[in-house]
Amino acid sequence: MEPHTEARLAPPLDSLPLPRPPHAQPEPPAGHTTSTADRGSFCLAVCTCGWNGPARRSRDLARRDAARHTQP
């Protein structure tokens, strides 16, 4: 068996990015982007900042909650 002669040196560890832990969430985009999500017979407003509105039976009320959240 012949020795391996084409080996390359590994880059230093400080030049590689650290792996993200599996439970880490990506950074939300700047600003607020709202939408509605259905949970069974309920609908709620959700935002990219992590905010959740109350569960509503009316999608229209959930949309109003989202609109109130994005107002300055």
MOPAC internal coordinates of N, CA, C and O (Angstrom, degrees):
PM7 1SCF
backbone

  N    0.0000 0     0.00 0     0.00 0    0    0    0
  C    1.4417 1     0.00 0     0.00 0    1    0    0
  C    1.5259 1   108.40 1     0.00 0    2    1    0
  O    1.2310 1   120.75 1   -48.98 1    3    2    1
  N    1.3280 1   116.18 1   131.02 1    3    2    1
  C    1.4537 1   120.01 1  -177.74 1    5    3    2
  C    1.5234 1   110.42 1   -90.88 1    6    5    3
  O    1.2310 1   120.29 1   -30.60 1    7    6    5
  N    1.3334 1   117.05 1   149.40 1    7    6    5
  C    1.4719 1   119.61 1   178.46 1    9    7    6
  C    1.5314 1   110.82 1   -70.28 1   10    9    7
  O    1.2310 1   121.30 1   -27.10 1   11   10    9
  N    1.3010 1   115.13 1   152.90 1   11   10    9
  C    1.4682 1   121.95 1   178.04 1   13   11   10
  C    1.5210 1   107.94 1   -77.72 1   14   13   11
  O    1.2310 1   119.96 1   -63.81 1   15   14   13
  N    1.3174 1   117.69 1   116.19 1   15   14   13
  C    1.4670 1   120.82 1  -174.15 1   17   15   14
  C    1.5151 1   113.24 1  -106.51 1   18   17   15
  O    1.2310 1   119.42 1   171.84 1   19   18   17
  N    1.3524 1   118.72 1    -8.16 1   19   18   17
  C    1.4613 1   120.52 1  -176.63 1   21   19   18
  C    1.5245 1   112.58 1  -105.14 1   22   21   19
  O    1.2310 1   120.54 1  -150.46 1   23   22   21
  N    1.3017 1   116.57 1    29.54 1   23   22   21
  C    1.4642 1   120.16 1  -179.47 1   25   23   22
  C    1.5250 1   110.26 1   -71.71 1   26   25   23
  O    1.2310 1   121.13 1   -36.17 1   27   26   25
  N    1.3332 1   115.45 1   143.83 1   27   26   25
  C    1.4697 1   121.26 1   177.03 1   29   27   26
  C    1.5179 1   108.57 1  -112.77 1   30   29   27
  O    1.2310 1   121.12 1   -28.61 1   31   30   29
  N    1.3048 1   115.47 1   151.39 1   31   30   29
  C    1.4535 1   120.05 1   176.39 1   33   31   30
  C    1.5197 1   109.60 1   -73.14 1   34   33   31
  O    1.2310 1   120.54 1   -37.18 1   35   34   33
  N    1.3010 1   116.58 1   142.82 1   35   34   33
  C    1.4645 1   121.26 1   176.07 1   37   35   34
  C    1.5279 1   108.71 1   -75.89 1   38   37   35
  O    1.2310 1   119.86 1   -33.45 1   39   38   37
  N    1.3509 1   117.88 1   146.55 1   39   38   37
  C    1.4673 1   119.05 1   178.10 1   41   39   38
  C    1.5178 1   109.96 1   -67.23 1   42   41   39
  O    1.2310 1   120.25 1   -25.60 1   43   42   41
  N    1.3346 1   117.13 1   154.40 1   43   42   41
  C    1.4649 1   119.23 1   178.19 1   45   43   42
  C    1.5359 1   110.52 1   -61.54 1   46   45   43
  O    1.2310 1   120.50 1   -31.80 1   47   46   45
  N    1.3082 1   116.65 1   148.20 1   47   46   45
  C    1.4563 1   120.95 1  -176.07 1   49   47   46
  C    1.5195 1   113.34 1   -62.28 1   50   49   47
  O    1.2310 1   119.60 1   149.82 1   51   50   49
  N    1.3287 1   118.37 1   -30.18 1   51   50   49
  C    1.4573 1   119.04 1  -178.16 1   53   51   50
  C    1.5246 1   112.73 1   -73.02 1   54   53   51
  O    1.2310 1   119.55 1   170.57 1   55   54   53
  N    1.3404 1   118.47 1    -9.43 1   55   54   53
  C    1.4573 1   120.11 1   177.99 1   57   55   54
  C    1.5289 1   112.38 1   -90.42 1   58   57   55
  O    1.2310 1   119.81 1   171.95 1   59   58   57
  N    1.3294 1   117.98 1    -8.05 1   59   58   57
  C    1.4584 1   121.84 1  -179.80 1   61   59   58
  C    1.5184 1   110.36 1  -100.51 1   62   61   59
  O    1.2310 1   119.73 1   -37.57 1   63   62   61
  N    1.3324 1   118.11 1   142.43 1   63   62   61
  C    1.4736 1   119.29 1   177.04 1   65   63   62
  C    1.5300 1   109.92 1   -70.56 1   66   65   63
  O    1.2310 1   121.18 1   -32.57 1   67   66   65
  N    1.3127 1   115.35 1   147.43 1   67   66   65
  C    1.4546 1   119.89 1   178.45 1   69   67   66
  C    1.5251 1   109.51 1   -73.84 1   70   69   67
  O    1.2310 1   120.02 1   -37.45 1   71   70   69
  N    1.3206 1   117.57 1   142.55 1   71   70   69
  C    1.4666 1   118.70 1   177.74 1   73   71   70
  C    1.5144 1   110.30 1   -69.45 1   74   73   71
  O    1.2310 1   120.86 1   -33.65 1   75   74   73
  N    1.3320 1   115.96 1   146.35 1   75   74   73
  C    1.4598 1   120.55 1   178.22 1   77   75   74
  C    1.5142 1   108.37 1   -83.36 1   78   77   75
  O    1.2310 1   120.04 1   -41.15 1   79   78   77
  N    1.3110 1   117.54 1   138.85 1   79   78   77
  C    1.4580 1   118.70 1   176.41 1   81   79   78
  C    1.5276 1   109.91 1   -62.83 1   82   81   79
  O    1.2310 1   119.91 1   -29.22 1   83   82   81
  N    1.3385 1   117.77 1   150.78 1   83   82   81
  C    1.4632 1   119.48 1  -175.58 1   85   83   82
  C    1.5198 1   113.79 1   -64.41 1   86   85   83
  O    1.2310 1   119.31 1   155.85 1   87   86   85
  N    1.3297 1   118.92 1   -24.15 1   87   86   85
  C    1.4610 1   120.68 1  -178.95 1   89   87   86
  C    1.5212 1   112.87 1   -89.28 1   90   89   87
  O    1.2310 1   119.94 1   176.06 1   91   90   89
  N    1.3308 1   117.72 1    -3.94 1   91   90   89
  C    1.4686 1   120.07 1   179.95 1   93   91   90
  C    1.5231 1   109.88 1   -72.65 1   94   93   91
  O    1.2310 1   120.67 1   -42.48 1   95   94   93
  N    1.3220 1   116.31 1   137.52 1   95   94   93
  C    1.4519 1   121.23 1   178.70 1   97   95   94
  C    1.5152 1   109.17 1  -100.30 1   98   97   95
  O    1.2310 1   120.34 1   -31.98 1   99   98   97
  N    1.3342 1   116.95 1   148.02 1   99   98   97
  C    1.4576 1   119.18 1   178.13 1  101   99   98
  C    1.5219 1   110.73 1   -65.33 1  102  101   99
  O    1.2310 1   121.25 1   -24.69 1  103  102  101
  N    1.3098 1   115.21 1   155.31 1  103  102  101
  C    1.4563 1   120.94 1   178.59 1  105  103  102
  C    1.5228 1   109.84 1   -64.64 1  106  105  103
  O    1.2310 1   119.70 1   -46.09 1  107  106  105
  N    1.3365 1   118.19 1   133.91 1  107  106  105
  C    1.4633 1   118.79 1   178.41 1  109  107  106
  C    1.5216 1   110.49 1   -71.38 1  110  109  107
  O    1.2310 1   119.98 1   -27.65 1  111  110  109
  N    1.3137 1   117.64 1   152.35 1  111  110  109
  C    1.4571 1   119.83 1   178.73 1  113  111  110
  C    1.5271 1   110.38 1   -66.04 1  114  113  111
  O    1.2310 1   121.03 1   -22.26 1  115  114  113
  N    1.3199 1   115.63 1   157.74 1  115  114  113
  C    1.4560 1   120.25 1   179.39 1  117  115  114
  C    1.5218 1   109.63 1   -64.80 1  118  117  115
  O    1.2310 1   120.58 1   -34.73 1  119  118  117
  N    1.3106 1   116.50 1   145.27 1  119  118  117
  C    1.4530 1   119.90 1  -178.92 1  121  119  118
  C    1.5132 1   111.12 1    84.85 1  122  121  119
  O    1.2310 1   121.08 1     6.65 1  123  122  121
  N    1.3085 1   115.54 1  -173.35 1  123  122  121
  C    1.4546 1   121.80 1  -178.28 1  125  123  122
  C    1.5183 1   109.52 1  -119.45 1  126  125  123
  O    1.2310 1   120.78 1   -53.27 1  127  126  125
  N    1.3147 1   116.12 1   126.73 1  127  126  125
  C    1.4543 1   122.15 1   174.14 1  129  127  126
  C    1.5146 1   106.84 1  -120.83 1  130  129  127
  O    1.2310 1   120.66 1   -65.79 1  131  130  129
  N    1.3198 1   116.34 1   114.21 1  131  130  129
  C    1.4587 1   120.62 1  -175.60 1  133  131  130
  C    1.5156 1   111.01 1  -105.28 1  134  133  131
  O    1.2310 1   121.58 1   -23.54 1  135  134  133
  N    1.3159 1   114.58 1   156.46 1  135  134  133
  C    1.4652 1   122.36 1   174.29 1  137  135  134
  C    1.5170 1   107.11 1  -155.49 1  138  137  135
  O    1.2310 1   120.66 1    -0.60 1  139  138  137
  N    1.3168 1   116.34 1   179.40 1  139  138  137
  C    1.4576 1   120.50 1   176.78 1  141  139  138
  C    1.5193 1   108.90 1  -114.49 1  142  141  139
  O    1.2310 1   121.11 1   -29.79 1  143  142  141
  N    1.3247 1   115.49 1   150.21 1  143  142  141
  C    1.4586 1   121.56 1   178.77 1  145  143  142
  C    1.5162 1   108.75 1  -131.69 1  146  145  143
  O    1.2310 1   120.33 1   -42.70 1  147  146  145
  N    1.3150 1   116.98 1   137.30 1  147  146  145
  C    1.4590 1   121.77 1   178.21 1  149  147  146
  C    1.5225 1   109.47 1   -91.37 1  150  149  147
  O    1.2310 1   121.01 1   -47.23 1  151  150  149
  N    1.3244 1   115.67 1   132.77 1  151  150  149
  C    1.4630 1   122.87 1   174.66 1  153  151  150
  C    1.5239 1   106.93 1  -127.50 1  154  153  151
  O    1.2310 1   120.53 1   -88.59 1  155  154  153
  N    1.3075 1   116.59 1    91.41 1  155  154  153
  C    1.4562 1   119.86 1  -175.90 1  157  155  154
  C    1.5116 1   109.78 1    67.55 1  158  157  155
  O    1.2310 1   120.48 1    53.88 1  159  158  157
  N    1.3314 1   116.68 1  -126.12 1  159  158  157
  C    1.4653 1   120.08 1   179.59 1  161  159  158
  C    1.5223 1   111.72 1   -91.11 1  162  161  159
  O    1.2310 1   120.11 1  -171.85 1  163  162  161
  N    1.3372 1   117.40 1     8.15 1  163  162  161
  C    1.4548 1   121.72 1  -179.42 1  165  163  162
  C    1.5227 1   110.31 1  -110.92 1  166  165  163
  O    1.2310 1   120.99 1   -22.23 1  167  166  165
  N    1.3160 1   115.72 1   157.77 1  167  166  165
  C    1.4601 1   123.57 1   177.43 1  169  167  166
  C    1.5203 1   107.16 1  -129.57 1  170  169  167
  O    1.2310 1   120.32 1   -40.06 1  171  170  169
  N    1.3160 1   117.00 1   139.94 1  171  170  169
  C    1.4597 1   119.15 1   176.92 1  173  171  170
  C    1.5134 1   109.99 1  -138.78 1  174  173  171
  O    1.2310 1   121.33 1   -26.45 1  175  174  173
  N    1.3160 1   115.06 1   153.55 1  175  174  173
  C    1.4549 1   121.36 1   177.99 1  177  175  174
  C    1.5270 1   108.30 1   -85.94 1  178  177  175
  O    1.2310 1   120.54 1   -41.63 1  179  178  177
  N    1.3239 1   116.57 1   138.37 1  179  178  177
  C    1.4568 1   122.02 1   177.57 1  181  179  178
  C    1.5253 1   108.82 1  -129.88 1  182  181  179
  O    1.2310 1   120.91 1   -26.18 1  183  182  181
  N    1.3289 1   115.87 1   153.82 1  183  182  181
  C    1.4691 1   121.47 1  -178.56 1  185  183  182
  C    1.5213 1   109.06 1  -132.18 1  186  185  183
  O    1.2310 1   120.87 1   -24.63 1  187  186  185
  N    1.3262 1   115.94 1   155.37 1  187  186  185
  C    1.4600 1   120.74 1   178.98 1  189  187  186
  C    1.5266 1   112.24 1   -67.93 1  190  189  187
  O    1.2310 1   119.85 1   163.81 1  191  190  189
  N    1.3421 1   117.88 1   -16.19 1  191  190  189
  C    1.4666 1   120.19 1   178.83 1  193  191  190
  C    1.5236 1   111.63 1   -80.37 1  194  193  191
  O    1.2310 1   120.07 1   173.38 1  195  194  193
  N    1.3430 1   117.46 1    -6.62 1  195  194  193
  C    1.4610 1   120.95 1   179.70 1  197  195  194
  C    1.5123 1   113.72 1   106.32 1  198  197  195
  O    1.2310 1   119.91 1   173.45 1  199  198  197
  N    1.3225 1   117.79 1    -6.55 1  199  198  197
  C    1.4581 1   122.18 1  -179.02 1  201  199  198
  C    1.5236 1   109.74 1   -73.09 1  202  201  199
  O    1.2310 1   120.53 1   -38.43 1  203  202  201
  N    1.3217 1   116.58 1   141.57 1  203  202  201
  C    1.4657 1   123.56 1   173.16 1  205  203  202
  C    1.5119 1   107.98 1  -127.25 1  206  205  203
  O    1.2310 1   120.45 1   -45.28 1  207  206  205
  N    1.3064 1   116.74 1   134.72 1  207  206  205
  C    1.4522 1   120.99 1   175.55 1  209  207  206
  C    1.5201 1   110.57 1   -83.34 1  210  209  207
  O    1.2310 1   120.50 1    -6.36 1  211  210  209
  N    1.3229 1   116.65 1   173.64 1  211  210  209
  C    1.4566 1   119.53 1   178.25 1  213  211  210
  C    1.5302 1   110.99 1   -69.82 1  214  213  211
  O    1.2310 1   120.98 1   -26.27 1  215  214  213
  N    1.3259 1   115.74 1   153.73 1  215  214  213
  C    1.4635 1   120.79 1   178.00 1  217  215  214
  C    1.5222 1   108.93 1   -70.83 1  218  217  215
  O    1.2310 1   121.08 1   -48.27 1  219  218  217
  N    1.3110 1   115.54 1   131.73 1  219  218  217
  C    1.4626 1   121.96 1  -178.56 1  221  219  218
  C    1.5170 1   109.05 1  -127.27 1  222  221  219
  O    1.2310 1   120.64 1   -27.70 1  223  222  221
  N    1.3251 1   116.38 1   152.30 1  223  222  221
  C    1.4611 1   119.66 1   172.64 1  225  223  222
  C    1.5251 1   110.55 1   -84.70 1  226  225  223
  O    1.2310 1   120.00 1   163.41 1  227  226  225
  N    1.3299 1   117.61 1   -16.59 1  227  226  225
  C    1.4554 1   122.70 1  -178.44 1  229  227  226
  C    1.5325 1   109.72 1  -106.00 1  230  229  227
  O    1.2310 1   120.37 1   -55.13 1  231  230  229
  N    1.3275 1   116.90 1   124.87 1  231  230  229
  C    1.4654 1   120.07 1   176.29 1  233  231  230
  C    1.5245 1   110.58 1   -64.82 1  234  233  231
  O    1.2310 1   120.39 1   146.58 1  235  234  233
  N    1.3304 1   116.86 1   -33.42 1  235  234  233
  C    1.4537 1   120.53 1   179.49 1  237  235  234
  C    1.5305 1   110.70 1   -61.68 1  238  237  235
  O    1.2310 1   120.08 1   137.12 1  239  238  237
  N    1.3220 1   117.45 1   -42.88 1  239  238  237
  C    1.4683 1   119.84 1   177.39 1  241  239  238
  C    1.5290 1   111.24 1   -65.24 1  242  241  239
  O    1.2310 1   119.99 1   142.23 1  243  242  241
  N    1.3178 1   117.62 1   -37.77 1  243  242  241
  C    1.4688 1   120.53 1   177.44 1  245  243  242
  C    1.5297 1   110.37 1   -64.03 1  246  245  243
  O    1.2310 1   120.52 1   140.51 1  247  246  245
  N    1.3447 1   116.62 1   -39.49 1  247  246  245
  C    1.4721 1   119.59 1   177.19 1  249  247  246
  C    1.5222 1   111.36 1   -65.22 1  250  249  247
  O    1.2310 1   120.25 1   142.91 1  251  250  249
  N    1.3261 1   117.13 1   -37.09 1  251  250  249
  C    1.4739 1   120.26 1   176.77 1  253  251  250
  C    1.5284 1   110.76 1   -65.38 1  254  253  251
  O    1.2310 1   120.21 1   140.42 1  255  254  253
  N    1.3297 1   117.21 1   -39.58 1  255  254  253
  C    1.4663 1   120.52 1   175.61 1  257  255  254
  C    1.5304 1   110.70 1   -59.12 1  258  257  255
  O    1.2310 1   120.82 1   137.34 1  259  258  257
  N    1.3307 1   116.03 1   -42.66 1  259  258  257
  C    1.4577 1   120.59 1   179.05 1  261  259  258
  C    1.5244 1   111.01 1   -64.37 1  262  261  259
  O    1.2310 1   120.58 1   137.94 1  263  262  261
  N    1.3331 1   116.49 1   -42.06 1  263  262  261
  C    1.4756 1   120.46 1   179.28 1  265  263  262
  C    1.5196 1   110.59 1   -63.40 1  266  265  263
  O    1.2310 1   120.04 1   139.30 1  267  266  265
  N    1.3422 1   117.53 1   -40.70 1  267  266  265
  C    1.4752 1   120.83 1   178.30 1  269  267  266
  C    1.5278 1   110.82 1   -64.70 1  270  269  267
  O    1.2310 1   120.69 1   144.70 1  271  270  269
  N    1.3372 1   116.28 1   -35.30 1  271  270  269
  C    1.4727 1   119.39 1  -179.52 1  273  271  270
  C    1.5189 1   111.92 1   -66.70 1  274  273  271
  O    1.2310 1   119.93 1   144.12 1  275  274  273
  N    1.3192 1   117.74 1   -35.88 1  275  274  273
  C    1.4702 1   120.47 1  -176.18 1  277  275  274
  C    1.5131 1   112.99 1   -84.89 1  278  277  275
  O    1.2310 1   119.63 1   169.52 1  279  278  277
  N    1.3281 1   118.32 1   -10.48 1  279  278  277
  C    1.4723 1   119.63 1   178.60 1  281  279  278
  C    1.5170 1   109.86 1   -73.39 1  282  281  279
  O    1.2310 1   120.30 1   -38.13 1  283  282  281
  N    1.3471 1   117.04 1   141.87 1  283  282  281
  C    1.4769 1   120.05 1   179.98 1  285  283  282
  C    1.5035 1   113.47 1   -68.78 1  286  285  283
  O    1.2310 1   120.10 1   180.00 1  287  286  285

